[in-house]
C-alpha cells in the first residue's frame, strides 16, 4: 500500500501504477468540478496526460481508427482526470462515499457498437480505486465527434462526506 499520507484511494491507484494528476486546466468557460451539497459533479474529462492528449480520432476496427483496446485504456485516463477534478474540490479522496454515476462518450466510427466495453476502462479504474463505493450507475454513449477530436470523454458524479 502507498504511504498513509496519500490515503486509501490514492494508495489503491498507486498499486495499479497510477498517481492522481494535477487537475487539467479547462479548455473553455467551465470549471473542472462543482460541489453541491454532498455531491461533486466533474466536467467531462478527456485523455490528457502531463498536459497533452494521449490520442485523437474515432474508435473502431480498422486502419486509422483508435482500437477499442486503446480507447478502453484512454477511458481509464479520463477517469483518473475526473478523480483529479473531484480531489481539487474536496481535497481528500477518502471523503468519497459513493461513485454515483459515470457518463462516458465514445467518438465512434459509424460501424462501432462497443461503447460499453470502452467505458469499462473508466468503470474498472473507479471500482479499483474506491472499492465497493466505486460501484455506480452508468451511461455509455456513442457520438460522432468529441472536443479536440478525442476518442473518449468521461464525467463522474460522487457523493462525499464532510
C-alpha positions as CSV (number, residue, x, y, z in Angstrom):
1,X,0.0,0.0,0.0
2,X,1.2,3.6,-0.6
3,X,2.1,5.8,2.3
4,X,-0.8,6.6,4.6
5,X,-0.5,10.4,4.0
6,X,-1.8,9.7,0.5
7,X,-4.9,7.9,1.7
8,X,-6.5,4.7,0.9
9,X,-7.9,5.7,-2.5
10,X,-4.6,7.1,-3.8
11,X,-2.9,4.0,-2.4
12,X,-5.1,1.7,-4.4
13,X,-4.4,3.8,-7.5
14,X,-0.7,3.6,-6.8
15,X,-1.0,-0.2,-6.6
16,X,-2.1,0.0,-10.3
17,X,0.8,2.2,-11.1
18,X,-1.2,5.4,-11.2
19,X,-0.8,8.7,-9.5
20,X,-3.6,11.3,-9.3
21,X,-2.5,14.1,-11.7
22,X,-2.9,17.8,-11.2
23,X,-6.4,18.8,-12.4
24,X,-6.4,19.6,-16.1
25,X,-7.0,23.3,-16.9
26,X,-10.3,23.9,-18.6
27,X,-10.2,24.4,-22.3
28,X,-13.4,26.6,-22.3
29,X,-15.7,28.5,-19.9
30,X,-16.2,26.0,-17.1
31,X,-14.6,24.6,-14.0
32,X,-13.3,21.0,-13.6
33,X,-15.8,20.1,-10.9
34,X,-18.5,21.6,-8.8
35,X,-19.8,20.6,-5.3
36,X,-23.5,20.9,-4.5
37,X,-24.4,19.6,-1.1
38,X,-22.9,16.1,-0.7
39,X,-22.4,15.7,-4.5
40,X,-19.5,16.6,-6.6
41,X,-20.0,16.7,-10.4
42,X,-17.0,16.6,-12.6
43,X,-16.9,18.2,-16.0
44,X,-16.2,15.9,-18.9
45,X,-12.6,14.8,-18.8
46,X,-10.5,13.9,-21.8
47,X,-7.3,11.8,-22.0
48,X,-4.8,14.5,-21.1
49,X,-1.5,13.2,-19.6
50,X,1.0,15.7,-18.5
51,X,-0.8,18.5,-20.4
52,X,-1.0,16.7,-23.7
53,X,-3.6,14.5,-25.4
54,X,-2.7,10.8,-25.5
55,X,-4.6,10.2,-28.7
56,X,-7.2,11.6,-31.1
57,X,-9.6,10.1,-33.6
58,X,-12.6,7.8,-33.8
59,X,-12.9,4.4,-32.2
60,X,-13.5,1.3,-34.3
61,X,-11.8,-1.6,-36.0
62,X,-9.6,-0.8,-39.0
63,X,-6.8,1.2,-40.3
64,X,-6.6,4.8,-39.0
65,X,-9.0,4.2,-36.1
66,X,-8.4,4.1,-32.4
67,X,-8.6,0.4,-31.4
68,X,-11.3,-0.5,-28.8
69,X,-8.5,-1.7,-26.5
70,X,-6.6,1.6,-26.7
71,X,-9.9,3.5,-26.2
72,X,-10.6,1.4,-23.1
73,X,-7.2,2.4,-21.7
74,X,-7.9,6.0,-22.6
75,X,-11.3,5.9,-20.7
76,X,-9.2,4.9,-17.6
77,X,-7.1,8.0,-18.2
78,X,-10.2,10.1,-18.4
79,X,-11.5,8.6,-15.1
80,X,-8.2,9.4,-13.5
81,X,-8.5,13.0,-14.6
82,X,-12.1,13.0,-13.3
83,X,-10.8,11.8,-9.9
84,X,-8.3,14.7,-10.0
85,X,-11.1,17.1,-10.7
86,X,-13.0,15.7,-7.7
87,X,-9.9,16.0,-5.5
88,X,-9.5,19.6,-6.5
89,X,-12.8,20.3,-4.8
90,X,-12.7,18.1,-1.7
91,X,-9.0,17.6,-1.1
92,X,-9.1,14.1,0.4
93,X,-10.4,11.4,-1.9
94,X,-11.1,9.2,1.1
95,X,-14.1,11.5,1.7
96,X,-15.9,9.9,-1.3
97,X,-18.6,7.6,0.0
98,X,-20.0,6.6,-3.4
99,X,-19.4,7.0,-7.1
100,X,-23.0,7.6,-8.1
101,X,-22.9,8.0,-11.8
102,X,-20.4,7.7,-14.7
103,X,-21.2,9.0,-18.2
104,X,-18.8,8.0,-21.0
105,X,-18.9,9.4,-24.5
106,X,-17.1,7.5,-27.3
107,X,-16.3,9.2,-30.6
108,X,-17.3,6.2,-32.8
109,X,-16.8,5.0,-36.3
110,X,-20.4,4.5,-37.7
111,X,-20.0,0.7,-37.5
112,X,-18.7,0.6,-34.0
113,X,-21.1,-0.5,-31.3
114,X,-18.8,-1.4,-28.4
115,X,-19.2,1.7,-26.4
116,X,-20.0,-0.1,-23.1
117,X,-16.7,-2.1,-23.4
118,X,-14.7,1.1,-23.9
119,X,-16.3,2.9,-20.9
120,X,-15.5,-0.2,-18.8
121,X,-12.0,1.3,-18.7
122,X,-13.3,4.1,-16.5
123,X,-15.6,1.9,-14.5
124,X,-12.9,-0.6,-13.7
125,X,-10.5,2.0,-12.6
126,X,-13.1,3.7,-10.4
127,X,-14.0,0.3,-8.9
128,X,-10.4,-0.5,-8.0
129,X,-9.8,3.0,-6.6
130,X,-13.0,3.2,-4.5
131,X,-13.8,-0.4,-3.8
132,X,-17.4,-1.1,-3.0
133,X,-18.1,2.6,-3.1
134,X,-17.0,2.6,-6.7
135,X,-20.0,0.6,-7.9
136,X,-22.0,3.1,-9.9
137,X,-24.8,3.7,-12.4
138,X,-23.5,4.4,-15.9
139,X,-24.3,5.5,-19.5
140,X,-22.0,4.8,-22.4
141,X,-22.9,6.9,-25.5
142,X,-21.5,6.8,-29.0
143,X,-21.1,10.2,-30.6
144,X,-19.9,11.4,-34.0
145,X,-17.2,13.7,-32.6
146,X,-15.8,15.0,-29.3
147,X,-14.0,18.2,-28.4
148,X,-10.3,18.3,-29.6
149,X,-11.1,15.1,-31.7
150,X,-10.6,12.9,-28.6
151,X,-11.8,9.4,-28.8
152,X,-13.4,9.3,-25.3
153,X,-14.6,11.6,-22.6
154,X,-15.8,10.7,-19.1
155,X,-17.6,12.6,-16.4
156,X,-18.4,11.4,-12.9
157,X,-20.7,12.3,-10.0
158,X,-19.7,11.3,-6.5
159,X,-21.2,11.6,-3.1
160,X,-18.9,12.9,-0.3
161,X,-18.9,13.2,3.4
162,X,-17.7,16.3,5.4
